[in-house]
Amino acid sequence: MNTQQFEPGDQEGSGDGGRERRYVGYLPGQTLTVEGTWEGNGLLTARSCYAGTPDDYKASLARQPWLMLLTGIICGGLGITLLGVGFALRLLGT
């Protein structure tokens, strides 16, 4: 359903004679991994789509907890640094 399609530009008032183009969807032969629930009768309810192989998708899922931990450490460090700067400015009376 999401194969690559061509959408022509606006024909009126575009100034370029309607030469704008936009391609939407997935390229032919591009691997798409879909995580979802098979409902039967040809119906699949997708929870997420990943433009890559199933192994790449599993690898990206395995990295997510570590990236969240790293983000939390960076945000926590920034918060503590700003707290220290605020405390120092309070002591200096600025």
N, C-alpha and C positions, 0 to 999 in steps of 0.2 A: 504494500500500500504506500510506502514511502520511497518509491523509486525516484530517481532524479527526474525532475520535470522542469520545463522552461516556462517562466512566467514573463510575458512581454511587459514592457514598461507602460507608463501612462501615455496614451495616445494624444491626449489634449493637454496643452499647456506645459509640456515638458521641455520645450525649447530645442530639443535635439531631434525632433521628428519621430519620437517614439522609439529611439534606438536603445534605450535602457533595457537591460535584461537582468534577470535574476534566476539563478538555478537553486532549487530546493530539493532536499531528499538525499538519498544515498546513491553513490556511484554504482554502476553495474559491476559485479564481481567483488564489491567491497564486503568484508566480513562484518556481520552485525551479531552481537551476542545479546540475547533477550532473556531477562530473568522475570519469571512470572508464573502464573497458574494456568494449567490446561483445563479449560472448562468443558471440553467435549464439543462435538458437532463443528469442528473447525474453528472454535473460539478460544483465543489465548488472551488472558488478561495480563498485560505487561506491567511490572513494577519498575523496571529500569531497562534502558537500552544503552549498550556500550559499543562504540564503533571500533571493534577489534576482536581478537580471537578469545575464546573462553579462557585460555591460559593467561592472557593479558588481563582479563577482567578479574580472575582470581588473584593475580599478583597485585592489582590495584586495591582490591578489598583487603589483602593482607597488610598493605602499607598504611591503611587509614588509621588504625589505632596509634601507630607510632607517630604519624603526622599530627594527630590530635594532641598527643603528649608533648611533642615539640612545640606546638602552638601554645599550649597551656604554660609551658615553662617560659617561653618568650614573653607572653602577656603578664605572667606573674612577676618575672624579673623587671619588666618595664613598670609595673605597678609599684613594686618595692622601691625602685629607683626614683620614681616621681614622689613617693611618700617621703623619701630621704631628702629630696630637693625641697619639698614643701616644708619639712621640719627645719632644714637649714635656713630657709628664707624667713621662717617665723622667728627663729632665734636671732637673726640679723636685724629684724624689724623692718624689713623691706615690704 
